[in-house]
């Protein structure tokens, strides 16, 4: 169904969101599919975002779809963002980005902390965003060589 799966998540209503990215040789597509609880594709839910290059997917507390993106994928000058899409229609809601000059590169895993912040693991660091305002909060973990695919929090 998707050539390069980059993440999946279930919405509160049972919708399955499945992300597909680009492969190492540029094959594939950057898309997110939405399936209703009967696992039928929801044709009215569509992401159209030419600046999207998927790397992970999560569901926000408000039910929207959040993805990490590096566009164009693998390019040394790629633009690194976290993008939010509406749960009802897949339209781009907003883009989270680091301050200019900050080394937020190669984003991967996404998680929401119990503090309401959005965390994204990247090369050499884990960064945080205030989800309510979209403000970049900076690196909360710095570890040279880290480039993890996921995050998990322990209480």
MDAnalysis code that builds the backbone (N, CA, C; Angstrom):
import MDAnalysis as mda
import numpy as np

u = mda.Universe.empty(465, n_residues=155, atom_resindex=np.repeat(np.arange(155), 3), trajectory=True)
u.add_TopologyAttr("name", ["N", "CA", "C"] * 155)
u.add_TopologyAttr("resid", np.arange(1, 156))
u.add_TopologyAttr("resname", ["UNK", "UNK", "UNK", "UNK", "UNK", "UNK", "UNK", "UNK", "UNK", "UNK", "UNK", "UNK", "UNK", "UNK", "UNK", "UNK", "UNK", "UNK", "UNK", "UNK", "UNK", "UNK", "UNK", "UNK", "UNK", "UNK", "UNK", "UNK", "UNK", "UNK", "UNK", "UNK", "UNK", "UNK", "UNK", "UNK", "UNK", "UNK", "UNK", "UNK", "UNK", "UNK", "UNK", "UNK", "UNK", "UNK", "UNK", "UNK", "UNK", "UNK", "UNK", "UNK", "UNK", "UNK", "UNK", "UNK", "UNK", "UNK", "UNK", "UNK", "UNK", "UNK", "UNK", "UNK", "UNK", "UNK", "UNK", "UNK", "UNK", "UNK", "UNK", "UNK", "UNK", "UNK", "UNK", "UNK", "UNK", "UNK", "UNK", "UNK", "UNK", "UNK", "UNK", "UNK", "UNK", "UNK", "UNK", "UNK", "UNK", "UNK", "UNK", "UNK", "UNK", "UNK", "UNK", "UNK", "UNK", "UNK", "UNK", "UNK", "UNK", "UNK", "UNK", "UNK", "UNK", "UNK", "UNK", "UNK", "UNK", "UNK", "UNK", "UNK", "UNK", "UNK", "UNK", "UNK", "UNK", "UNK", "UNK", "UNK", "UNK", "UNK", "UNK", "UNK", "UNK", "UNK", "UNK", "UNK", "UNK", "UNK", "UNK", "UNK", "UNK", "UNK", "UNK", "UNK", "UNK", "UNK", "UNK", "UNK", "UNK", "UNK", "UNK", "UNK", "UNK", "UNK", "UNK", "UNK", "UNK", "UNK", "UNK", "UNK", "UNK", "UNK", "UNK"])
u.atoms.positions = np.array([
    [0.815, -1.191, 0.000],
    [0.000, 0.000, 0.000],
    [0.863, 1.261, 0.000],
    [1.942, 1.254, 0.817],
    [2.875, 2.382, 0.815],
    [4.291, 1.827, 0.653],
    [5.071, 2.381, -0.264],
    [6.393, 1.809, -0.530],
    [7.420, 2.030, 0.586],
    [7.353, 3.157, 1.272],
    [8.321, 3.457, 2.328],
    [7.586, 3.960, 3.561],
    [7.053, 3.039, 4.386],
    [6.295, 3.459, 5.562],
    [7.166, 4.257, 6.520],
    [6.622, 5.374, 6.984],
    [7.370, 6.268, 7.875],
    [6.667, 6.501, 9.201],
    [5.574, 5.834, 9.426],
    [4.890, 5.985, 10.702],
    [3.402, 5.780, 10.532],
    [2.764, 5.464, 11.648],
    [1.316, 5.326, 11.652],
    [0.807, 5.673, 13.036],
    [-0.472, 5.991, 13.106],
    [-1.109, 6.290, 14.383],
    [-2.610, 6.157, 14.204],
    [-3.289, 5.920, 15.309],
    [-4.741, 5.837, 15.310],
    [-5.329, 7.076, 15.958],
    [-6.308, 7.682, 15.305],
    [-7.042, 8.794, 15.889],
    [-8.035, 8.278, 16.910],
    [-8.576, 9.174, 17.730],
    [-9.530, 8.803, 18.771],
    [-10.789, 8.149, 18.190],
    [-11.124, 8.479, 16.947],
    [-12.316, 7.908, 16.305],
    [-12.029, 6.595, 15.587],
    [-10.802, 6.075, 15.715],
    [-10.438, 4.820, 15.077],
    [-9.805, 4.969, 13.707],
    [-9.702, 6.210, 13.207],
    [-9.049, 6.427, 11.918],
    [-7.581, 6.025, 12.014],
    [-7.111, 5.257, 11.031],
    [-5.702, 4.887, 10.941],
    [-5.039, 5.833, 9.949],
    [-3.972, 6.512, 10.389],
    [-3.188, 7.382, 9.519],
    [-1.876, 6.670, 9.233],
    [-1.543, 6.526, 7.963],
    [-0.354, 5.809, 7.539],
    [0.485, 6.722, 6.654],
    [1.739, 6.949, 7.054],
    [2.636, 7.858, 6.338],
    [3.574, 7.073, 5.428],
    [3.809, 7.600, 4.248],
    [4.740, 7.017, 3.291],
    [5.719, 8.089, 2.843],
    [6.992, 7.751, 2.846],
    [8.020, 8.720, 2.469],
    [8.737, 8.349, 1.190],
    [9.911, 8.938, 1.026],
    [10.758, 8.730, -0.151],
    [11.880, 7.774, 0.221],
    [12.225, 6.874, -0.699],
    [13.313, 5.930, -0.484],
    [14.666, 6.545, -0.786],
    [15.736, 5.810, -0.538],
    [17.096, 6.307, -0.721],
    [17.409, 6.780, -2.136],
    [16.773, 6.189, -3.132],
    [17.033, 6.578, -4.525],
    [15.964, 7.533, -5.065],
    [15.154, 8.101, -4.171],
    [14.138, 9.065, -4.593],
    [12.825, 8.448, -5.022],
    [12.691, 7.128, -4.900],
    [11.441, 6.490, -5.278],
    [10.427, 6.593, -4.144],
    [9.152, 6.486, -4.488],
    [8.092, 6.581, -3.502],
    [7.406, 7.934, -3.566],
    [6.647, 8.212, -2.554],
    [5.939, 9.488, -2.507],
    [5.828, 9.949, -1.062],
    [5.550, 11.208, -0.893],
    [5.335, 11.778, 0.428],
    [3.839, 11.975, 0.586],
    [3.222, 11.032, 1.260],
    [1.778, 11.106, 1.406],
    [1.357, 10.511, 2.736],
    [0.185, 10.866, 3.151],
    [-0.430, 10.282, 4.339],
    [-1.795, 9.776, 3.895],
    [-2.062, 8.517, 4.186],
    [-3.362, 7.942, 3.887],
    [-4.160, 7.850, 5.172],
    [-5.463, 8.076, 5.075],
    [-6.362, 7.944, 6.221],
    [-7.366, 6.843, 5.916],
    [-7.516, 5.911, 6.856],
    [-8.436, 4.793, 6.711],
    [-9.489, 4.875, 7.811],
    [-10.744, 4.701, 7.458],
    [-11.799, 4.702, 8.473],
    [-11.705, 3.401, 9.283],
    [-12.506, 3.257, 10.361],
    [-12.406, 2.053, 11.190],
    [-12.634, 0.739, 10.437],
    [-13.330, 0.777, 9.290],
    [-13.522, -0.426, 8.474],
    [-12.323, -0.663, 7.557],
    [-11.282, 0.184, 7.668],
    [-10.034, 0.148, 6.896],
    [-10.235, 0.449, 5.415],
    [-11.213, 1.322, 5.130],
    [-11.437, 1.849, 3.792],
    [-10.785, 3.222, 3.720],
    [-10.092, 3.506, 2.634],
    [-9.438, 4.813, 2.493],
    [-10.492, 5.919, 2.526],
    [-10.222, 6.946, 3.312],
    [-11.107, 8.113, 3.371],
    [-10.722, 9.066, 2.239],
    [-11.487, 9.098, 1.148],
    [-11.125, 9.923, -0.008],
    [-11.219, 11.423, 0.257],
    [-11.975, 11.837, 1.260],
    [-12.121, 13.264, 1.560],
    [-10.981, 13.800, 2.424],
    [-10.060, 12.921, 2.845],
    [-8.914, 13.331, 3.661],
    [-7.680, 13.249, 2.782],
    [-7.077, 14.412, 2.498],
    [-5.952, 14.419, 1.570],
    [-4.950, 15.503, 1.956],
    [-3.687, 15.108, 2.024],
    [-2.599, 16.050, 2.272],
    [-2.018, 16.460, 0.925],
    [-2.021, 17.757, 0.679],
    [-1.373, 18.305, -0.517],
    [-0.372, 19.345, -0.043],
    [0.873, 18.938, 0.080],
    [1.910, 19.794, 0.639],
    [3.225, 19.505, -0.081],
    [3.604, 20.336, -1.049],
    [4.826, 20.073, -1.812],
    [6.111, 20.177, -0.981],
    [6.035, 20.730, 0.229],
    [7.224, 20.863, 1.069],
    [7.316, 19.763, 2.123],
    [6.481, 18.742, 1.990],
    [6.458, 17.637, 2.926],
    [7.415, 16.535, 2.492],
    [8.209, 16.049, 3.427],
    [9.031, 14.865, 3.234],
    [9.006, 14.104, 4.555],
    [8.140, 13.144, 4.644],
    [7.788, 12.456, 5.882],
    [8.895, 11.625, 6.498],
    [8.975, 11.694, 7.829],
    [9.904, 10.845, 8.562],
    [9.264, 10.180, 9.776],
    [8.236, 10.758, 10.345],
    [7.491, 10.128, 11.434],
    [6.129, 10.786, 11.517],
    [5.213, 10.145, 12.234],
    [3.847, 10.624, 12.347],
    [3.343, 10.366, 13.751],
    [2.583, 11.315, 14.291],
    [1.960, 11.173, 15.608],
    [0.621, 11.903, 15.584],
    [-0.213, 11.603, 16.549],
    [-1.490, 12.303, 16.700],
    [-1.346, 13.278, 17.865],
    [-1.719, 14.523, 17.618],
    [-1.637, 15.570, 18.638],
    [-2.802, 15.434, 19.623],
    [-2.678, 16.058, 20.784],
    [-3.782, 16.027, 21.753],
    [-5.095, 16.581, 21.176],
    [-5.012, 17.473, 20.191],
    [-6.224, 18.029, 19.580],
    [-6.772, 17.140, 18.462],
    [-6.134, 15.990, 18.216],
    [-6.585, 15.051, 17.201],
    [-5.980, 15.253, 15.828],
    [-5.232, 16.333, 15.629],
    [-4.596, 16.572, 14.341],
    [-3.391, 15.661, 14.142],
    [-2.949, 15.538, 12.901],
    [-1.817, 14.698, 12.537],
    [-0.554, 15.550, 12.520],
    [0.489, 15.075, 13.174],
    [1.770, 15.775, 13.264],
    [2.830, 14.909, 12.595],
    [3.670, 15.510, 11.753],
    [4.740, 14.761, 11.107],
    [6.056, 15.536, 11.194],
    [7.153, 14.785, 11.250],
    [8.470, 15.405, 11.107],
    [8.831, 15.336, 9.625],
    [9.540, 16.367, 9.147],
    [9.808, 16.483, 7.716],
    [11.197, 17.054, 7.465],
    [11.854, 16.478, 6.476],
    [13.154, 16.968, 5.994],
    [13.027, 17.072, 4.475],
    [12.940, 18.309, 3.972],
    [12.666, 18.504, 2.538],
    [13.729, 19.348, 1.871],
    [14.310, 18.872, 0.767],
    [14.195, 17.532, 0.206],
    [14.976, 16.530, 1.037],
    [14.430, 15.324, 1.110],
    [14.999, 14.274, 1.939],
    [16.455, 14.008, 1.568],
    [17.327, 13.987, 2.597],
    [18.732, 13.659, 2.401],
    [19.609, 14.792, 1.912],
    [19.021, 15.914, 1.531],
    [19.790, 17.043, 1.027],
    [20.503, 17.732, 2.196],
    [21.798, 18.062, 2.068],
    [22.511, 18.731, 3.164],
    [21.896, 20.080, 3.541],
    [21.194, 20.707, 2.614],
    [20.543, 21.988, 2.894],
    [19.033, 21.843, 3.075],
    [18.581, 20.646, 3.436],
    [17.149, 20.392, 3.591],
    [16.547, 21.299, 4.658],
    [15.293, 21.627, 4.468],
    [14.529, 22.401, 5.448],
    [13.876, 21.403, 6.405],
    [14.155, 21.569, 7.685],
    [13.656, 20.680, 8.719],
    [12.485, 21.340, 9.431],
    [11.347, 20.648, 9.449],
    [10.156, 21.185, 10.104],
    [9.360, 20.063, 10.752],
    [8.412, 20.464, 11.569],
    [7.362, 19.589, 12.064],
    [6.073, 20.230, 11.563],
    [5.205, 19.429, 10.933],
    [4.039, 19.959, 10.242],
    [2.764, 19.368, 10.849],
    [1.732, 20.198, 10.950],
    [0.454, 19.783, 11.531],
    [-0.632, 19.846, 10.458],
    [-1.410, 18.752, 10.353],
    [-2.493, 18.649, 9.377],
    [-3.813, 18.393, 10.096],
    [-4.876, 19.000, 9.595],
    [-6.190, 18.882, 10.211],
    [-6.742, 17.470, 10.168],
    [-7.331, 17.049, 11.278],
    [-7.862, 15.684, 11.357],
    [-9.081, 15.479, 10.475],
    [-9.802, 16.548, 10.143],
    [-11.027, 16.408, 9.345],
    [-10.760, 16.302, 7.849],
    [-9.698, 17.013, 7.361],
    [-9.523, 17.095, 5.907],
    [-8.082, 16.942, 5.417],
    [-7.095, 16.935, 6.314],
    [-5.701, 16.791, 5.907],
    [-5.043, 18.088, 5.463],
    [-5.718, 19.208, 5.608],
    [-5.132, 20.491, 5.201],
    [-4.058, 20.920, 6.205],
    [-3.012, 21.557, 5.683],
    [-1.922, 22.056, 6.525],
    [-2.459, 23.109, 7.485],
    [-2.223, 22.902, 8.774],
    [-2.675, 23.833, 9.809],
    [-1.567, 24.810, 10.160],
    [-0.368, 24.289, 10.431],
    [0.779, 25.131, 10.770],
    [2.067, 24.343, 10.654],
    [3.166, 25.098, 10.671],
    [4.501, 24.521, 10.557],
    [5.310, 24.952, 11.772],
    [5.919, 23.993, 12.430],
    [6.821, 24.248, 13.552],
    [8.240, 24.234, 12.998],
    [9.025, 25.233, 13.336],
    [10.400, 25.300, 12.840],
    [11.297, 25.867, 13.935],
    [12.559, 25.490, 13.874],
    [13.551, 26.010, 14.811],
    [13.941, 27.423, 14.415],
    [14.504, 28.136, 15.352],
    [15.030, 29.466, 15.060],
    [16.133, 29.358, 14.019],
    [16.294, 30.380, 13.214],
    [17.347, 30.381, 12.189],
    [18.713, 30.200, 12.843],
    [19.566, 29.453, 12.189],
    [20.912, 29.242, 12.699],
    [21.029, 28.109, 13.702],
    [19.908, 27.518, 14.080],
    [19.931, 26.410, 15.025],
    [20.153, 25.119, 14.251],
    [20.838, 24.167, 14.842],
    [21.217, 22.937, 14.153],
    [20.169, 21.847, 14.126],
    [18.891, 22.158, 14.190],
    [17.815, 21.167, 14.140],
    [17.831, 20.501, 12.768],
    [18.437, 19.287, 12.670],
    [18.636, 18.583, 11.395],
    [18.171, 17.132, 11.525],
    [17.749, 16.573, 10.426],
    [17.356, 15.167, 10.329],
    [16.347, 14.764, 11.401],
    [15.165, 15.371, 11.399],
    [14.160, 15.040, 12.419],
    [13.636, 13.620, 12.237],
    [13.333, 12.990, 13.325],
    [12.787, 11.634, 13.255],
    [11.602, 11.520, 14.223],
    [11.784, 10.825, 15.329],
    [10.687, 10.508, 16.228],
    [9.998, 11.712, 16.841],
    [8.679, 11.592, 17.010],
    [7.838, 12.637, 17.601],
    [7.064, 12.068, 18.783],
    [6.980, 12.824, 19.860],
    [6.154, 12.440, 20.994],
    [5.689, 13.696, 21.718],
    [4.533, 13.560, 22.369],
    [4.037, 14.611, 23.245],
    [4.328, 14.196, 24.671],
    [4.886, 15.122, 25.448],
    [5.162, 14.855, 26.851],
    [3.944, 15.156, 27.699],
    [3.961, 14.697, 28.937],
    [2.861, 14.971, 29.860],
    [2.754, 16.465, 30.170],
    [3.802, 17.208, 29.834],
    [3.814, 18.655, 30.038],
    [3.157, 19.409, 28.872],
    [2.633, 18.678, 27.874],
    [1.979, 19.313, 26.735],
    [2.924, 19.778, 25.649],
    [4.206, 19.560, 25.846],
    [5.185, 19.971, 24.837],
    [5.340, 18.876, 23.788],
    [5.721, 19.290, 22.589],
    [5.997, 18.386, 21.487],
    [7.505, 18.219, 21.389],
    [7.969, 16.965, 21.399],
    [9.393, 16.663, 21.344],
    [9.710, 15.954, 20.031],
    [10.873, 16.272, 19.471],
    [11.316, 15.657, 18.229],
    [12.791, 15.316, 18.357],
    [13.107, 14.028, 18.136],
    [14.508, 13.619, 18.154],
    [15.106, 13.965, 16.789],
    [16.295, 14.525, 16.817],
    [16.985, 14.952, 15.601],
    [18.451, 14.523, 15.724],
    [19.234, 14.841, 14.716],
    [20.655, 14.505, 14.788],
    [21.306, 15.319, 15.903],
    [21.900, 14.660, 16.842],
    [22.664, 15.244, 17.951],
    [21.819, 15.858, 19.068],
    [20.468, 15.783, 18.982],
    [19.667, 16.439, 20.016],
    [18.206, 16.012, 19.970],
    [17.518, 16.325, 21.049],
    [16.064, 16.256, 21.095],
    [15.603, 17.687, 21.333],
    [14.695, 18.162, 20.481],
    [14.212, 19.532, 20.608],
    [12.769, 19.528, 21.082],
    [12.339, 20.674, 21.606],
    [10.973, 20.806, 22.115],
    [10.301, 22.018, 21.504],
    [8.984, 21.901, 21.343],
    [8.130, 22.995, 20.905],
    [6.989, 23.129, 21.904],
    [6.569, 24.355, 22.170],
    [5.348, 24.578, 22.931],
    [4.209, 24.329, 21.954],
    [3.462, 23.247, 22.131],
    [2.446, 22.900, 21.145],
    [1.345, 23.956, 21.065],
    [0.984, 24.543, 22.185],
    [-0.093, 25.532, 22.192],
    [0.248, 26.752, 21.342],
    [1.485, 27.228, 21.436],
    [1.866, 28.451, 20.725],
    [2.663, 28.188, 19.454],
    [3.240, 26.986, 19.349],
    [4.105, 26.652, 18.215],
    [5.530, 27.130, 18.384],
    [5.835, 27.759, 19.527],
    [7.167, 28.327, 19.756],
    [8.228, 27.233, 19.927],
    [9.342, 27.436, 19.259],
    [10.502, 26.562, 19.396],
    [11.145, 26.834, 20.748],
    [11.372, 25.789, 21.558],
    [11.923, 25.951, 22.904],
    [13.393, 25.570, 23.005],
    [13.944, 24.987, 21.943],
    [15.355, 24.639, 21.940],
    [15.599, 23.183, 22.255],
    [16.872, 22.852, 22.366],
    [17.283, 21.483, 22.649],
    [17.088, 21.185, 24.130],
    [16.483, 20.048, 24.425],
    [16.314, 19.605, 25.805],
    [17.279, 18.470, 26.127],
    [17.812, 17.842, 25.094],
    [18.845, 16.818, 25.219],
    [19.847, 17.070, 24.105],
    [21.125, 17.064, 24.466],
    [22.179, 17.169, 23.455],
    [23.106, 15.982, 23.643],
    [23.260, 15.206, 22.573],
    [24.097, 14.019, 22.625],
    [24.678, 13.791, 21.237],
    [25.943, 14.168, 21.031],
    [26.549, 13.982, 19.710],
    [26.400, 12.547, 19.218],
    [25.980, 12.412, 17.989],
    [25.816, 11.107, 17.376],
    [24.411, 10.534, 17.480],
    [23.558, 11.123, 18.334],
    [22.194, 10.614, 18.431],
    [21.470, 10.930, 17.119],
    [20.744, 9.983, 16.627],
    [19.894, 10.192, 15.455],
    [18.828, 9.106, 15.511],
    [18.108, 9.091, 16.639],
    [17.135, 8.042, 16.910],
    [15.890, 8.133, 16.068],
    [15.201, 7.022, 15.993],
    [13.961, 6.961, 15.231],
    [12.741, 7.143, 16.108],
    [12.897, 7.125, 17.422],
    [11.728, 7.188, 18.295],
    [12.106, 7.778, 19.643],
    [11.085, 8.182, 20.357],
    [11.209, 8.677, 21.717],
    [10.194, 7.947, 22.578],
    [10.530, 7.777, 23.848],
    [9.557, 7.259, 24.799],
    [9.858, 7.930, 26.136],
    [8.807, 8.237, 26.871],
    [8.967, 8.890, 28.171],
    [8.583, 7.910, 29.276],
    [9.330, 7.940, 30.367],
    [9.033, 7.124, 31.530],
    [8.692, 8.057, 32.673],
    [7.677, 7.705, 33.438],
    [7.208, 8.557, 34.536],
    [7.883, 8.314, 35.827],
])
